[in-house]
């Protein structure tokens, strides 16, 4: 089924911005990027998803292994005791031996947190994960796994961040790749007015993530 994703501003990251733009998706592929009115004319009867803010390609996370195995992502049932934010360093060490079952749940929740930040691709040497818990969770999520060529060597902060914009790159340097006709439909939507605001406020403004044409996250 054809789906039209439309927003006040589409930022393809490989072409000029499109005001009142749209991305047409057929299955897991992009079939058109352009003005909304043209998309509607070319795809009559398509389902339309209207989004606020900006529609961009999905983002790339350079540090998934650290975020998933050096951080513990608390279960919502642990929020009163541990809070809702990832635990790392001394706070993680204070939890002691978590065991495989608890770590497995943490990794799955970490992947979901990445999706809530507009991430659709994760980087790992050789474009694969050797850690079985991470490999399984990533494969089940459908996240694209890419290599680490051109990965940043120095972090801007004290540790990796779930927000890919924390690396300090512009949008083309933060997305996995530009929107292209025929390319995989990996998209992210952010409730900000333009690219400058997106870089300033970061991926926490994400309101929707589309992975291979599937809506995998939508803010409530």
C-alpha positions as CSV (number, residue, x, y, z in Angstrom):
1,X,0.0,0.0,0.0
2,X,1.2,3.5,-0.9
3,X,1.8,5.9,2.0
4,X,2.4,9.6,1.7
5,X,4.3,11.1,4.6
6,X,3.9,14.9,4.6
7,X,5.3,17.7,6.7
8,X,5.7,21.5,6.6
9,X,9.3,21.0,5.7
10,X,11.0,18.0,4.1
11,X,14.8,17.9,4.4
12,X,16.1,15.2,2.0
13,X,19.8,15.9,3.1
14,X,20.9,15.4,-0.5
15,X,18.8,18.0,-2.2
16,X,17.1,21.3,-1.5
17,X,14.5,21.5,1.3
18,X,10.9,21.1,0.2
19,X,8.3,23.3,1.8
20,X,4.9,21.5,2.3
21,X,6.8,18.5,1.1
22,X,6.0,14.8,1.0
23,X,7.7,11.4,0.7
24,X,5.8,8.6,-1.0
25,X,6.5,5.1,0.3
26,X,5.6,1.8,-1.4
27,X,6.4,-1.1,0.9
28,X,9.9,-0.5,2.2
29,X,11.0,1.8,-0.6
30,X,10.8,5.5,-1.4
31,X,9.1,6.2,-4.7
32,X,9.0,10.0,-4.7
33,X,10.2,13.0,-2.8
34,X,8.7,16.4,-3.6
35,X,5.8,18.8,-3.1
36,X,2.7,17.4,-1.3
37,X,0.3,18.5,-4.1
38,X,2.4,16.6,-6.7
39,X,2.5,13.5,-4.5
40,X,-1.2,13.4,-4.1
41,X,-1.8,13.8,-7.8
42,X,0.7,11.1,-8.6
43,X,-0.5,8.7,-5.9
44,X,-4.3,9.0,-5.7
45,X,-5.8,6.8,-3.0
46,X,-2.6,6.6,-1.0
47,X,-2.8,6.7,2.8
48,X,-1.6,10.1,4.1
49,X,0.3,10.6,7.3
50,X,0.5,14.2,8.3
51,X,3.4,15.2,10.6
52,X,4.4,18.4,12.3
53,X,7.8,20.0,11.9
54,X,10.5,18.5,9.6
55,X,10.7,15.2,7.9
56,X,14.2,13.9,7.4
57,X,16.1,10.7,6.5
58,X,16.7,8.4,9.5
59,X,19.7,9.1,11.7
60,X,22.8,7.0,12.3
61,X,24.0,6.1,15.8
62,X,27.8,5.6,15.9
63,X,28.0,4.1,19.4
64,X,25.3,1.4,19.8
65,X,27.4,-1.1,21.5
66,X,28.4,1.3,24.3
67,X,24.9,2.5,24.7
68,X,23.5,-1.0,24.9
69,X,26.2,-2.8,26.9
70,X,27.8,-0.1,29.0
71,X,24.4,1.4,30.0
72,X,21.5,-0.2,31.8
73,X,18.1,1.0,30.6
74,X,15.7,0.6,33.5
75,X,12.5,-1.3,33.2
76,X,9.5,1.0,33.8
77,X,8.7,-1.1,36.8
78,X,12.1,0.0,38.3
79,X,11.5,3.7,37.8
80,X,10.7,4.5,41.4
81,X,14.0,2.9,42.5
82,X,16.3,3.6,39.5
83,X,14.7,6.4,37.6
84,X,14.0,6.4,33.9
85,X,17.3,7.4,32.4
86,X,20.1,5.0,31.4
87,X,22.6,4.1,34.2
88,X,26.3,3.9,33.4
89,X,29.6,4.2,35.2
90,X,29.4,4.0,39.0
91,X,25.6,3.8,39.0
92,X,25.7,0.8,36.7
93,X,28.5,-0.9,38.8
94,X,26.4,-0.4,41.9
95,X,23.7,-2.7,40.4
96,X,26.1,-5.7,40.6
97,X,25.7,-8.7,38.4
98,X,22.5,-8.2,36.4
99,X,22.4,-11.6,34.7
100,X,21.6,-12.3,31.1
101,X,17.8,-12.0,31.4
102,X,18.0,-8.5,32.9
103,X,20.6,-7.4,30.4
104,X,18.5,-8.7,27.5
105,X,15.6,-6.6,28.6
106,X,17.9,-3.6,29.0
107,X,19.3,-4.0,25.5
108,X,15.7,-4.3,24.0
109,X,14.7,-1.1,25.8
110,X,17.9,0.6,24.6
111,X,17.0,-0.2,21.0
112,X,13.6,1.3,21.6
113,X,15.1,4.4,23.0
114,X,17.2,4.7,19.8
115,X,14.1,4.5,17.7
116,X,12.5,7.2,19.8
117,X,15.5,9.4,18.8
118,X,15.0,8.9,15.1
119,X,17.7,6.4,14.7
120,X,17.3,3.9,11.8
121,X,21.0,2.8,11.4
122,X,23.6,1.7,13.9
123,X,27.3,1.3,13.2
124,X,29.6,-1.6,14.1
125,X,33.0,-2.8,12.8
126,X,32.3,-5.0,9.8
127,X,28.7,-4.0,9.8
128,X,27.9,-6.8,12.3
129,X,27.7,-7.3,16.1
130,X,29.5,-10.1,17.9
131,X,27.6,-9.6,21.1
132,X,24.7,-12.0,20.9
133,X,22.2,-9.9,22.9
134,X,22.9,-6.8,20.8
135,X,22.9,-8.8,17.5
136,X,19.5,-10.4,18.3
137,X,17.8,-7.2,19.5
138,X,19.1,-5.2,16.5
139,X,18.1,-7.8,14.0
140,X,14.6,-8.1,15.5
141,X,14.2,-4.3,15.4
142,X,15.0,-4.0,11.7
143,X,17.6,-1.3,12.3
144,X,20.1,-1.2,9.5
145,X,23.7,-2.2,10.5
146,X,26.5,-0.2,8.8
147,X,30.2,-0.1,9.1
148,X,32.3,2.4,11.1
149,X,34.1,4.1,8.2
150,X,34.4,7.8,9.0
151,X,33.2,7.3,12.6
152,X,34.1,10.2,14.9
153,X,37.2,9.6,16.9
154,X,36.6,12.1,19.6
155,X,33.4,12.6,21.5
156,X,32.1,16.1,22.2
157,X,30.8,15.0,25.6
158,X,32.0,12.7,28.4
159,X,30.2,9.7,26.9
160,X,28.1,8.6,23.9
161,X,24.6,10.0,23.7
162,X,21.3,8.5,22.4
163,X,21.0,11.8,20.4
164,X,23.1,11.4,17.2
165,X,23.2,15.2,16.9
166,X,25.4,15.2,20.1
167,X,28.4,14.5,17.8
168,X,28.1,18.1,16.5
169,X,27.5,17.3,12.8
170,X,25.0,18.9,10.5
171,X,22.0,17.0,9.2
172,X,23.8,15.4,6.2
173,X,26.6,14.3,8.6
174,X,24.1,12.8,11.1
175,X,21.7,10.9,8.8
176,X,22.5,7.4,7.5
177,X,22.1,8.7,4.0
178,X,20.0,11.1,1.9
179,X,16.4,10.4,0.8
180,X,16.6,8.9,-2.6
181,X,14.0,7.4,-4.9
182,X,14.4,3.6,-4.8
183,X,16.2,3.8,-1.4
184,X,15.0,2.2,1.8
185,X,12.2,4.1,3.5
186,X,14.0,5.1,6.7
187,X,12.6,8.4,7.9
188,X,12.4,10.5,11.0
189,X,10.1,13.4,12.0
190,X,11.0,16.1,14.4
191,X,8.7,18.7,15.9
192,X,10.9,21.7,15.1
193,X,10.5,24.4,12.4
194,X,13.8,24.0,10.5
195,X,17.2,22.3,10.4
196,X,18.9,24.9,12.6
197,X,16.3,24.3,15.4
198,X,16.8,20.6,14.9
199,X,20.5,20.8,15.5
200,X,20.0,23.1,18.5
201,X,17.3,21.0,20.2
202,X,18.4,17.6,19.0
203,X,16.8,14.3,18.4
204,X,14.8,14.3,21.6
205,X,12.3,16.3,19.5
206,X,11.5,13.2,17.5
207,X,7.8,12.4,17.1
208,X,7.9,9.6,14.6
209,X,10.4,7.0,13.1
210,X,9.8,5.0,10.0
211,X,12.0,1.9,9.5
212,X,11.9,0.2,6.1
213,X,8.4,1.7,5.5
214,X,7.1,0.7,8.9
215,X,6.0,3.2,11.5
216,X,8.0,1.9,14.5
217,X,7.7,4.9,16.8
218,X,5.1,7.6,17.2
219,X,5.0,10.0,20.1
220,X,1.8,10.0,22.2
